[in-house]
Amino acid sequence: AAEPWPENAALYQQLKEEQILLSDNASSLAVQAFLQMCNLPIRVICRANAEYMSPSGKVPFIHVGNQVVSELGPIVQFVKAKGHSLSDGLDEVQKAEMKAYMELVNNMLLTAELYLQWCDDVTVEEITHPRYGSPYPWPLNRILSYQKQWEVKRKMKAIGWAGKTLEQVLEDVDQCCHALSQRLGTQPYFFNKQPTELDALVFGHLFTILTTQLITDELSEKVKNYSNLTAFCRRIEQQYFEGHEKDSSTIAAQSSKRSLMR
């Protein structure tokens, strides 16, 4: 029998107002959306050192009972082992298609977010370094920021993104949004009437891109070009977040002010 979901289940992420960056905010929101879709209550706890508390070094992570699990993929598996799944109704072909689209989002949108944060010089100086190092005193704030930037740039080099221009990255984002828009069509969710893990992942990234203030609006404009994707984000926000308990776990504040990254 599936274990009951504990009332004190918690999700950890960085400080919301002054520290968390676009990519981590998107990943955290994707997990929150997934758990809301599963009707599993979670309390969001913001900690300056959340990244260092995580078993994988990545946020978000959840603390459920005596288990600590980080990132959407492993969290989905963990929740499934407890008897909750959003994709049980899909056949094998649909499951493979869902997995392919989730890979696309991670390979394109998440990588583009990381590129923008750590490889675009203006964004790095004006947003990323001040926010990432904000909880720490000088010179530790700078040391940790440069260390993280070096890690991300090494990853970009390994996957062939280091030599890309910002325009090429934005074009990749547009192609990803185009593919998602085509797949969604006029349906409420990517696989007809019920949300899956893909819906949670796409929502996390697109909603965060749409509501985050960056140096320019070029990134959010790519998403706004697809009206069915923006309508999809509004629909999930209304269905799974508005009217729920208003604390740091809700995104109402996020949608009403676009100043999260400033």
N, C-alpha and C positions, 0 to 999 in steps of 0.2 A: 504494500500500500504506500502511496505517496506520503511523504512527511508533510505535516502542516507547515505553512509558511509563517515564520515567527513575526510577531508584531514589531520587534525591535530591529528588523532588517534595515541596514544602512548602506547608502552609497556615498563614497568619498570622492571629492574633487578639490581642485585648488580654490582659493578665495575668489568669489564671483565678481565682486565689483572692481577690484584693483589688480588681480593677478592672472586669472585664467586667460588663455589665449584661444583664438578662433578654433583651431583643430581639436583641442581638448574639450572645449565647450560643446562642439558638435558631437564628439564621441560620447560625452556624458549625457547629452540630451537624447541621443539615439538609445542609450541603455534605459533612461527614464521612460521614454516612449514605449519601448519594448515591454517593460515591467507593467506600465499602465495598461497596455493592450492585453496583457495576461491577467490583469486585475490583481496584481500582487503589490501591496503597499510597500513603499520604501521611503525612508527619511534621508534627505540629502544633508551631508555634513561637509562643510568646507574647511579645509586645513591647508595651511601654507606649505606643509611638507608632504602633501598627498602623493606626489610623484615618487617620493622616496619611501613612503609607506607601502606602495603597491608591490606585490610579489613579482610583477613583470617590469616594474619601472614605468608603467603607463597608467593613465587614468582613463575612465573611472575604474574603481574597483568596488565590489560589494562585500559586506561583512554580514553573513547570514548564519546564525548559530555559531558554530566553531569553524566555519569555512570562510576563506577569503579568496575571491575570484576576480580577476581583472579582465577588462576588454569585452566587447560585445559577443564575439564568437564563443569563447569559453563560458560566458555568463548564460548564453542561450543553451549550451549543452548542460550546464549545471541545473538550470531551471527545468529542462526537459527531463532530467533524471529525477526531479521532484514531482513529475507528473503534469507539467504544464508545457504546452507547445502551441505555436501559432500556425505551424505548417503541416500538421498531421493530415489535414484534408487534401493536400496536394498529392498528385501522382508523381512517379519517379521522374518523368520528363519535366514536369513543372518544378520539382525540387532542384533539378540540375540547372534549369533556367534561372531560378531564383538565386542560386549560388553564383552563377555567372554574372548576374547584374550586381550582386553584392561585391564581387571582386572588382567590377568596373568602378563602382563608387569608391572603394578603398584605393584602387590604383590611380584614379583620376582626381576625384574631389579631395580626398584626404591628402594626397601627395601635393596637389595644387595649394592647399591651405598651408602645408608645411613649407613649401617653396616660398610662398608670399611672406610668411612670418620670418623666415630665417635667411632667405637669399635675395630678397628685394631690399636694397640698401636703405631706402627712405623709410620703409616700414620697420625694418630692424631698428634703426636709430630712434624713430619717433614713437613706436608702439612696443615692439617686442622686448628690447632690452629693458626699458623702464618697467614694464609690467612683469616680465619674468623674474626680474631680480628684486621686485618691490618689497618682499617681506624681509629682505636681508640687508645688513649694513654694508657700506663700502669698506673694502674692495670686494667682499664676498659676492655682492650682487652682480658685479661685472664678471668675476671669475666664473660663476655658475652659468651666466648667460653665454659667455664665449665658449665654455665647455659644451653646452647644449648646441650652440650654433655649429661647432666643429662636427659634432655627431650627426646632425641633420645634413650638413653639406657632404659628409662622407657617404651618407645614404643616397643622396641625390646623384653623386658621382657614380655609385655602384649601379643605379638603375637607369643611367643615361639622361638624367634631367639637369645635370650641373651646367651644361652648355646652353640650356634653353633661355630664350628671352621671356620677359613677362607676357608679351603679346602671344607667344607660342603656348604658354601655360594657360592663358585665358581662352585660347582657341580650343585647347584640350577640354577645358571646363565646358565650353559651349557644345562640343561634340558629345560629351557625357550627358549633358542636359537634354540634348536633342534625342539621344537614344532612350533616355528615361521617359521623355515626353511621348515619344512614339509608342513605347510599351504601355504606358498608362492610358493613353487615349482618352476616352470619355468615362472610363470606369472610376468608381470611388477609390479603389485600391489597385495595386499592381496585379493581383490575382482575384479579380471580380469583387465580391461583396465583403470579404473578410481580410483584415490586415495580416501581414506576415512580418517576419524579421526584416525583409527588404523594405517594407513601408516605414518601419521604425528607423532603419539606417538612413534612408533617403531623407526622411523628415528631419532627423538630427542635423544633417549637414546643410540641407537647403534652408531650413528655418534659421539656423545660426548665420549662414551667409547673408540672408535677407535682413537680419536684425542687428548685424554687427557693424559699427562705424569703423571704417578703415580710412586710409589716406585718400583714396578715391572710391567712387561707387562702381568701378569697372567690373568687379567680381559679382556684386549683387545684380548688376544690370544684365549679366549673362543669364541669370536665373529668371529675372523678370520678363525676359523675352518669351517665356513659355507660360502662357496663362493657366494651363491645366496643372502645371507644377506649383504655381503660387496658390491656386485654389485648393490643391491637395494639402499644402502646408496649413492653410487656414482651417480646413476641415478637421485635420488631426488635432490642431491646437484647440479648437472648440470642443471636439468630442472627448479628448483625453486629458486636457489640462485646465480649461476654464471651468470655474465652479468647484474645482477640487480644493483641498485644504491649501490655503495661501501661506506658503513659507518659501524658503529658498529653493524648494524643489519645483515650484511652479514657474512657468515662463511668461506669465502675464506682464510682469515688470519688464522682461526682456523685450517683449513685442511693443510695449508702449514707449520705450526710449531706446534709441539706437546708439547709445554711448558706451557700450560695454567695453570697447577696446581703447577708449581714450582715457 
